[in-house]
Amino acid sequence: MRLETKLGLFNGLSKLLLVLLGAMLIPPIVQRVAVAHTDQRLRDKRQALLHLISRDGLAVFLRAERDESYADYNILKQEYITLTPLPLAPAGTILAPTEHIFEEPRQVDKQIEDFRILSYVAPLQVPGSAASSVPPRRYRLEIGSSLATVELLTTTLRRLALWVLVAGALITVFTDAAFAHYLLGPLRELISRKLRGIRQPGEFSFQRLDTDTTDFRRLDDSLSALMRQLQTSFEKEREFMSNVSHELLTPTSILQSRFENMLQDPTLPEAHGRQIVESQRTLYRLRNTVRTLLLIANIENEQYLRDASVSLAQTVHDVAEELDDRRQQREIGLHIDLSPDHTVPRANATLLHTLLRNLLSNAIKYNHENGQIRVLGHPTAAGGYQLRVEDEGPGIAAENLPLLFDRFRRFHATGPQAPEGYGLGLPIAQTIAAFHHATLRAESEVGKGTVFILEFAPAA
């Protein structure tokens, strides 16, 4: 999974967790806020009412009857105010004003409603007694607000808070994703432009990234320095391989000529002749190895032209015809089905012939008597073409599959009659495949045979 996708998922999940946490915490918080808001409104109304009483006196609220209470409520019975006189306190008793807020059902105009009530008890001056020695009488002032109003306020605040939270989370998700996309732009460019599709250090682009992020700048510089070292090492290795191969061909040719001349001497003893023949065989293997190394070096140094369009079906049939005698000697069947045929543009016919010859030669060499070889080709979903060379040999152990294309890496093949080791044929085949921008891989199961898969990229 891409780093940007992981950051986006983490960002989205964190915001989702934040929304869920908010959904759990917002209702009790909003409930407390709504209650506190209602209590403050009740206190504000109490202060306003006391101010009116202080300014206009109780006469505004009380009738002529001295002990009559005052009550008022709005038409929807959502709020009410009562002013009730209390019994006289014993002489000499001084009672401080008290305030209490509680919830209680009350009957208002023959209807019972749940109210949040502010109860305030304090002495209030009765009209006409200001100059007398009678102390002010204590009254209970009650201001109630319907709990339905509180619940409506709570629901409104809760919805508003949740919508704000969700909207904020969505906005931050998109803004964080956009910022992460912008921030990781140099990394995407580094992967797509510099690393993706690089088959050898020479294809690496050393142009510096346009970024002001220190970490990406250091990564780019480190990769460029590493690729320069690798490119230098590869060039030295190729040059060394090419030079050594050229230098070895001459003495091996001289030795071959000398051995042939020695064998033509009629006075040569038979024992010495057998030794020379064995030496010729060893020299022949050495010459093949040297020529193979030279071929690989020339391919990697791109000393071959890719100026032809090559038909895979025609090439497979040509190779099969060349190897027909070897195949029939072991009574191995061959089935070829390339439908439709695929033409490789900008290819080298000789190298592709060598590649397919190595694959078919291995399929014959490592197959069992009376076995079968299948060469199948078909287009891929991505627009490329896949060629499969299947055999029914002893197969290759899973731990040996990664070693197939290593040069000079040899191991014991699986099976009692399997030939030992794998030479330079497969490394050559892989080198030729890479030269044509194709991939070569192997799949195998012990006892069931091996499949070599050559896959060509879609035409540009």
C-alpha positions as CSV (number, residue, x, y, z in Angstrom):
1,M,0.0,0.0,0.0
2,R,1.3,3.4,-0.9
3,L,2.5,5.8,1.8
4,E,0.0,8.4,0.7
5,T,-2.9,5.9,1.0
6,K,-1.8,4.8,4.5
7,L,-1.6,8.5,5.6
8,G,-5.1,9.1,4.1
9,L,-6.5,6.0,5.9
10,F,-5.0,7.0,9.2
11,N,-6.2,10.5,8.8
12,G,-9.8,9.3,7.9
13,L,-9.9,6.8,10.8
14,S,-8.6,9.3,13.3
15,K,-11.3,11.8,12.2
16,L,-13.9,9.0,12.4
17,L,-12.7,8.2,15.9
18,L,-12.9,11.9,16.7
19,V,-16.5,12.1,15.4
20,L,-17.5,9.0,17.4
21,L,-15.9,10.4,20.5
22,G,-17.6,13.7,20.0
23,A,-21.0,11.9,19.6
24,M,-20.4,10.4,23.0
25,L,-19.2,13.5,24.7
26,I,-21.3,16.2,23.1
27,P,-24.8,15.2,24.5
28,P,-23.8,15.5,28.2
29,I,-21.8,18.6,27.6
30,V,-24.5,20.2,25.6
31,Q,-27.0,19.2,28.3
32,R,-24.9,20.9,30.9
33,V,-24.5,24.0,28.7
34,A,-28.2,24.2,28.0
35,V,-29.0,23.9,31.8
36,A,-26.4,26.4,32.7
37,H,-27.8,28.7,30.0
38,T,-31.4,28.3,31.4
39,D,-30.2,28.9,34.9
40,Q,-28.5,32.1,33.8
41,R,-31.6,33.3,32.0
42,L,-33.6,32.6,35.2
43,R,-31.1,34.7,37.2
44,D,-31.2,37.5,34.7
45,K,-35.0,37.6,34.9
46,R,-34.8,37.6,38.7
47,Q,-32.5,40.6,38.6
48,A,-34.8,42.4,36.1
49,L,-37.8,41.7,38.3
50,L,-36.1,42.8,41.4
51,H,-35.1,46.0,39.6
52,L,-38.7,46.6,38.7
53,I,-39.8,46.1,42.3
54,S,-37.1,48.4,43.6
55,R,-38.1,51.0,41.1
56,D,-41.9,50.8,41.1
57,G,-42.6,48.9,44.4
58,L,-44.7,45.9,45.0
59,A,-47.9,47.8,44.1
60,V,-47.2,47.0,40.5
61,F,-47.5,43.3,41.2
62,L,-49.8,43.0,44.2
63,R,-53.4,43.9,44.5
64,A,-54.9,46.0,47.3
65,E,-55.3,42.9,49.4
66,R,-52.2,42.6,51.4
67,D,-51.6,38.9,51.4
68,E,-52.6,38.2,47.8
69,S,-50.0,36.5,45.7
70,Y,-49.0,37.4,42.2
71,A,-48.7,35.0,39.3
72,D,-48.1,35.4,35.6
73,Y,-47.3,33.0,32.7
74,N,-47.0,33.3,29.0
75,I,-49.7,32.0,26.6
76,L,-47.8,28.8,25.8
77,K,-47.1,28.1,29.5
78,Q,-43.4,27.8,28.9
79,E,-42.5,30.3,31.6
80,Y,-44.2,31.6,34.7
81,I,-43.5,34.0,37.5
82,T,-45.0,33.9,41.0
83,L,-44.6,36.2,43.9
84,T,-45.9,34.8,47.2
85,P,-45.8,36.4,50.7
86,L,-44.4,34.3,53.5
87,P,-45.4,34.3,57.2
88,L,-43.8,36.9,59.3
89,A,-40.6,35.9,61.0
90,P,-40.2,36.2,64.8
91,A,-39.2,39.6,66.1
92,G,-35.5,40.2,66.0
93,T,-34.9,37.5,63.4
94,I,-32.8,38.5,60.5
95,L,-33.0,36.1,57.5
96,A,-30.6,36.5,54.6
97,P,-31.9,36.1,51.0
98,T,-31.7,32.6,49.7
99,E,-31.7,31.2,46.2
100,H,-32.4,27.6,45.0
101,I,-32.7,26.1,41.5
102,F,-34.5,22.8,41.1
103,E,-36.8,20.9,38.8
104,E,-40.4,20.1,39.7
105,P,-43.7,19.6,38.1
106,R,-46.1,22.5,38.5
107,Q,-49.7,23.1,37.6
108,V,-50.3,26.1,35.5
109,D,-53.8,26.9,34.4
110,K,-55.0,23.3,35.1
111,Q,-52.1,21.8,33.3
112,I,-49.1,20.1,34.8
113,E,-45.8,20.9,33.2
114,D,-42.2,20.0,34.2
115,F,-40.3,23.2,35.0
116,R,-36.8,24.2,36.0
117,I,-37.5,26.7,38.8
118,L,-35.5,29.4,40.4
119,S,-36.8,30.1,43.9
120,Y,-35.7,33.3,45.6
121,V,-36.7,34.2,49.2
122,A,-35.9,37.7,50.4
123,P,-37.6,40.6,52.3
124,L,-39.3,43.1,50.0
125,Q,-40.6,46.5,51.0
126,V,-44.4,46.8,50.9
127,P,-45.8,50.1,49.7
128,G,-46.7,52.5,52.4
129,S,-44.4,50.9,55.0
130,A,-41.2,52.6,54.0
131,A,-41.3,55.0,56.9
132,S,-42.8,52.7,59.5
133,S,-40.9,50.6,61.9
134,V,-42.4,47.4,60.5
135,P,-39.6,45.4,58.9
136,P,-40.1,44.4,55.2
137,R,-42.0,41.3,54.7
138,R,-40.4,38.2,53.2
139,Y,-41.6,37.0,49.8
140,R,-40.9,33.9,47.7
141,L,-40.2,34.8,44.1
142,E,-40.3,31.8,41.7
143,I,-39.4,32.0,38.0
144,G,-39.9,28.8,36.1
145,S,-38.9,27.7,32.6
146,S,-40.4,24.7,31.0
147,L,-38.1,21.7,30.6
148,A,-39.5,21.3,27.1
149,T,-37.8,24.6,26.3
150,V,-34.6,23.3,27.8
151,E,-34.8,20.0,25.9
152,L,-35.5,22.0,22.6
153,L,-32.4,24.1,23.3
154,T,-30.4,21.0,24.1
155,T,-31.5,19.2,20.9
156,T,-30.7,22.3,18.8
157,L,-27.3,22.7,20.3
158,R,-26.5,19.0,20.1
159,R,-27.4,18.9,16.4
160,L,-25.5,22.0,15.7
161,A,-22.4,20.7,17.5
162,L,-22.6,17.3,15.7
163,W,-23.0,18.9,12.3
164,V,-20.1,21.3,13.0
165,L,-18.0,18.3,14.2
166,V,-18.8,16.2,11.1
167,A,-18.3,19.1,8.7
168,G,-15.0,20.0,10.4
169,A,-13.8,16.4,10.2
170,L,-14.7,16.1,6.5
171,I,-13.0,19.4,5.7
172,T,-9.9,18.4,7.6
173,V,-9.8,15.0,5.9
174,F,-9.8,16.6,2.5
175,T,-7.4,19.3,3.4
176,D,-5.0,16.8,5.1
177,A,-5.3,14.5,2.1
178,A,-4.5,17.4,-0.3
179,F,-1.6,18.5,1.9
180,A,-0.2,15.0,2.1
181,H,-0.6,14.7,-1.7
182,Y,1.3,17.9,-2.1
183,L,3.9,17.0,0.5
184,L,4.6,13.5,-0.9
185,G,4.8,14.8,-4.5
186,P,8.6,14.6,-4.6
187,L,8.5,11.0,-3.3
188,R,6.1,10.0,-6.1
189,E,8.3,11.7,-8.6
190,L,11.3,10.0,-7.2
191,I,9.6,6.6,-7.5
192,S,8.0,7.1,-10.9
193,R,10.7,9.0,-12.7
194,K,13.8,7.6,-11.2
195,L,13.2,4.2,-9.8
196,R,10.3,2.6,-11.6
197,G,11.3,0.5,-14.6
198,I,15.1,0.9,-13.9
199,R,16.8,-2.3,-15.1
200,Q,20.3,-1.1,-14.8
201,P,22.1,1.9,-13.2
202,G,22.7,3.5,-16.6
203,E,18.9,4.1,-17.0
204,F,18.8,6.1,-13.7
205,S,18.1,9.9,-14.1
206,F,20.5,12.0,-12.1
207,Q,18.5,15.2,-12.4
208,R,17.8,16.6,-9.0
209,L,14.3,16.7,-7.6
210,D,12.6,20.1,-7.3
211,T,11.8,20.0,-3.6
212,D,12.4,22.0,-0.5
213,T,11.9,19.1,1.9
214,T,15.2,18.2,3.5
215,D,14.5,14.5,3.9
216,F,13.5,14.1,0.2
217,R,16.5,16.1,-0.9
218,R,18.8,13.9,1.2
219,L,17.1,10.7,-0.1
220,D,17.5,11.9,-3.7
221,D,21.2,12.8,-3.2
222,S,21.9,9.5,-1.5
223,L,20.2,7.5,-4.3
224,S,22.1,9.4,-7.0
225,A,25.4,8.8,-5.2
226,L,24.6,5.1,-4.8
227,M,23.6,4.8,-8.5
228,R,26.8,6.5,-9.6
229,Q,28.8,4.0,-7.6
230,L,26.8,1.1,-9.0
231,Q,27.1,2.5,-12.6
232,T,30.8,2.7,-12.2
233,S,31.0,-0.8,-10.9
234,F,28.8,-2.2,-13.6
235,E,30.8,-0.4,-16.3
236,K,34.1,-1.8,-14.9
237,E,32.6,-5.3,-14.6
238,R,31.4,-5.2,-18.2
239,E,34.6,-3.8,-19.5
240,F,36.6,-6.4,-17.6
241,M,34.3,-9.2,-18.8
242,S,34.6,-8.1,-22.4
243,N,38.3,-7.6,-22.2
244,V,38.9,-10.9,-20.5
245,S,36.7,-12.7,-23.0
246,H,38.5,-11.2,-26.0
247,E,41.9,-12.0,-24.5
248,L,40.9,-15.6,-23.7
249,L,39.5,-16.4,-27.1
250,T,42.9,-16.1,-28.8
251,P,44.9,-18.5,-26.6
252,T,42.0,-21.0,-26.6
253,S,42.0,-20.9,-30.4
254,I,45.8,-21.4,-30.5
255,L,45.5,-24.4,-28.1
256,Q,42.7,-25.9,-30.1
257,S,44.8,-25.7,-33.3
258,R,47.8,-27.2,-31.5
259,F,45.7,-30.1,-30.2
260,E,44.4,-30.8,-33.6
261,N,47.9,-30.8,-35.1
262,M,49.1,-33.2,-32.4
263,L,46.2,-35.6,-33.1
264,Q,47.3,-35.7,-36.7
265,D,50.8,-37.0,-35.8
266,P,50.8,-40.7,-36.7
267,T,53.5,-41.4,-34.1
268,L,51.4,-40.1,-31.2
269,P,50.8,-42.9,-28.7
270,E,47.1,-43.9,-28.1
271,A,47.2,-43.0,-24.4
272,H,48.5,-39.5,-25.2
273,G,45.9,-39.2,-27.9
274,R,43.1,-39.9,-25.4
275,Q,44.5,-37.3,-23.0
276,I,44.6,-34.7,-25.8
277,V,41.0,-35.5,-26.7
278,E,39.9,-35.0,-23.1
279,S,41.8,-31.8,-23.1
280,Q,40.0,-30.7,-26.2
281,R,36.7,-31.3,-24.5
282,T,37.7,-29.2,-21.6
283,L,39.0,-26.5,-23.9
284,Y,35.7,-26.7,-25.9
285,R,33.7,-26.0,-22.7
286,L,36.1,-23.2,-21.8
287,R,35.6,-21.6,-25.3
288,N,31.9,-21.9,-24.9
289,T,32.0,-20.2,-21.5
290,V,34.2,-17.4,-22.8
291,R,31.9,-16.8,-25.8
292,T,28.9,-16.8,-23.6
293,L,30.5,-14.2,-21.3
294,L,31.4,-12.1,-24.4
295,L,27.9,-12.4,-25.6
296,I,26.4,-11.2,-22.3
297,A,28.9,-8.3,-22.1
298,N,28.0,-7.2,-25.7
299,I,24.3,-7.4,-25.0
300,E,24.6,-5.4,-21.8
301,N,26.8,-2.8,-23.5
302,E,24.0,-2.6,-26.2
303,Q,26.3,-3.5,-29.0
304,Y,23.5,-5.2,-30.8
305,L,20.9,-3.4,-32.9
306,R,17.2,-3.7,-32.4
307,D,16.1,-2.8,-35.9
308,A,13.8,-5.6,-36.9
309,S,10.2,-6.8,-36.3
310,V,10.4,-10.4,-35.2
311,S,7.5,-12.9,-35.3
312,L,7.5,-15.1,-32.2
313,A,5.6,-17.9,-33.9
314,Q,8.1,-18.1,-36.8
315,T,11.1,-18.0,-34.4
316,V,9.7,-20.7,-32.2
317,H,9.1,-23.0,-35.2
318,D,12.7,-22.3,-36.5
319,V,14.1,-23.2,-33.1
320,A,12.0,-26.3,-32.9
321,E,13.2,-27.4,-36.3
322,E,16.8,-27.0,-35.2
323,L,16.3,-29.1,-32.1
324,D,14.0,-31.6,-33.7
325,D,16.7,-34.4,-33.8
326,R,17.6,-34.0,-30.1
327,R,13.9,-34.0,-29.2
328,Q,13.1,-37.1,-31.2
329,Q,16.1,-39.0,-29.8
330,R,14.4,-38.8,-26.4
331,E,10.9,-39.3,-27.8
332,I,9.6,-36.0,-26.4
333,G,6.4,-34.5,-27.8
334,L,6.1,-30.9,-28.7
335,H,2.9,-28.8,-28.9
336,I,3.1,-25.2,-30.1
337,D,0.1,-22.9,-29.9
338,L,0.8,-19.2,-30.4
339,S,-2.7,-17.8,-31.3
340,P,-2.6,-15.1,-32.2
341,D,1.0,-14.6,-33.2
342,H,2.9,-11.7,-31.7
343,T,5.4,-9.5,-33.6
344,V,8.1,-8.0,-31.4
345,P,8.9,-4.5,-32.7
346,R,12.4,-3.1,-32.5
347,A,13.9,-6.5,-31.8
348,N,17.1,-8.4,-32.7
349,A,16.2,-11.6,-34.5
350,T,19.4,-13.4,-33.7
351,L,19.2,-12.7,-29.9
352,L,15.5,-13.7,-29.7
353,H,16.4,-16.9,-31.6
354,T,19.1,-17.5,-29.0
355,L,16.7,-16.8,-26.1
356,L,14.1,-19.2,-27.3
357,R,16.7,-21.8,-28.3
358,N,18.0,-21.8,-24.7
359,L,14.5,-22.2,-23.3
360,L,13.6,-25.1,-25.6
361,S,17.0,-26.7,-25.2
362,N,16.6,-26.7,-21.4
363,A,13.0,-28.1,-21.8
364,I,14.5,-31.0,-23.8
365,K,17.5,-31.5,-21.6
366,Y,15.7,-31.5,-18.3
367,N,12.6,-33.4,-19.5
368,H,12.1,-37.2,-19.0
369,E,11.8,-39.7,-21.7
370,N,8.5,-39.6,-23.6
371,G,7.7,-36.3,-21.9
372,Q,5.9,-33.4,-23.4
373,I,6.9,-29.8,-24.1
374,R,4.2,-27.1,-24.6
375,V,4.9,-23.6,-26.1
376,L,1.9,-21.4,-25.5
377,G,1.4,-17.8,-26.3
378,H,-1.5,-15.4,-25.7
379,P,-2.0,-11.6,-25.2
380,T,-2.1,-10.3,-21.6
381,A,-4.9,-8.1,-20.1
382,A,-2.4,-5.2,-19.9
383,G,-1.9,-5.3,-23.7
384,G,1.4,-7.2,-23.8
385,Y,2.1,-10.8,-24.7
386,Q,3.1,-13.8,-22.7
387,L,5.0,-16.8,-24.0
388,R,5.1,-20.0,-21.8
389,V,7.6,-22.9,-22.3
390,E,6.3,-25.8,-20.2
391,D,8.0,-29.2,-19.6
392,E,7.3,-32.3,-17.6
393,G,10.7,-32.7,-16.0
394,P,11.6,-33.4,-12.4
395,G,11.0,-29.7,-11.5
396,I,13.1,-27.4,-9.4
397,A,13.0,-27.0,-5.6
398,A,11.6,-23.7,-4.4
399,E,14.9,-22.7,-2.7
400,N,16.7,-23.1,-6.0
401,L,14.3,-21.0,-8.1
402,P,16.0,-17.6,-7.2
403,L,19.3,-19.1,-8.3
404,L,18.3,-20.0,-11.8
405,F,19.4,-16.7,-13.5
406,D,22.6,-16.2,-11.4
407,R,25.7,-16.5,-13.5
408,F,28.0,-19.3,-12.5
409,R,25.6,-20.5,-9.8
410,R,25.2,-24.3,-10.0
411,F,23.4,-26.7,-7.8
412,H,22.0,-30.2,-7.9
413,A,18.8,-30.5,-9.8
414,T,15.8,-32.3,-8.3
415,G,15.1,-35.8,-9.4
416,P,17.1,-39.1,-9.7
417,Q,17.8,-38.7,-13.4
418,A,18.0,-34.9,-13.6
419,P,21.2,-33.5,-15.1
420,E,23.3,-31.6,-12.6
421,G,23.3,-27.8,-12.4
422,Y,22.2,-25.0,-14.7
423,G,24.8,-23.2,-16.8
424,L,24.9,-19.8,-18.5
425,G,21.9,-20.5,-20.8
426,L,19.3,-19.0,-18.5
427,P,21.4,-15.9,-17.6
428,I,21.9,-15.3,-21.3
429,A,18.1,-15.7,-21.8
430,Q,17.3,-13.2,-19.1
431,T,19.9,-10.7,-20.4
432,I,18.3,-10.9,-23.9
433,A,14.8,-10.5,-22.4
434,A,15.9,-7.4,-20.5
435,F,17.5,-6.1,-23.7
436,H,14.1,-6.3,-25.3
437,H,12.3,-4.8,-22.3
438,A,10.7,-8.1,-21.4
439,T,10.7,-10.1,-18.2
440,L,11.6,-13.8,-17.8
441,R,10.7,-15.8,-14.7
442,A,10.3,-19.4,-13.8
443,E,7.6,-21.4,-11.9
444,S,8.2,-24.9,-10.9
445,E,7.0,-27.7,-8.7
446,V,9.1,-30.7,-7.8
447,G,7.9,-33.8,-9.7
448,K,5.5,-31.8,-12.0
449,G,7.9,-29.9,-14.3
450,T,8.9,-26.3,-14.9
451,V,7.4,-23.3,-16.7
452,F,9.4,-20.4,-18.1
453,I,7.3,-17.3,-18.7
454,L,8.5,-14.7,-21.1
455,E,6.4,-11.6,-20.9
456,F,6.7,-8.6,-23.4
457,A,5.5,-5.2,-22.3
458,P,2.7,-3.4,-24.2
459,A,3.8,-1.6,-27.3
460,A,4.5,2.1,-26.6
